[in-house]
Each structure stands twice: as structure tokens, then as C-alpha cells.
Amino acid sequence: MASNTKATTVKRKNKHEKAGRRRKNKLARKSTASAVELFAGMGAPGTATPKTK
């Protein structure tokens, strides 16, 4: 049977690895804006662009 210290160390290591993976997955889920979001400020197609102040 493994020692309590070894078990705790392994659990801590796994927790850190999982935290990093979760962070990366969260970033990858929404890395770039969609076309709708990119061109939202330009108005509907075929119409003039809205004037800015």
C-alpha cells in the first residue's frame, strides 16, 4: 500500500494537470469571433455603413 504522502503528492499533481487542461479547453472553446460577431457593427448587407461620431 502506498504511503499517505505519496498518494497526496500524486493527487496534487493530477489536480494541477487537470486545472491546466480545463483552462486550455476553456480558451479553445471560444478562441475566435464568428463572422456574425466580426461584422455586426457594419449593419445589414446591402445597406450603407452606420456613421460613427
Secondary structure, DSSP 8 states (H G I E B T S, - for coil): ---HHHHHHHHHHHHHHHHHHHHHHHHHHT-S--HHHHTGGG-STTS------
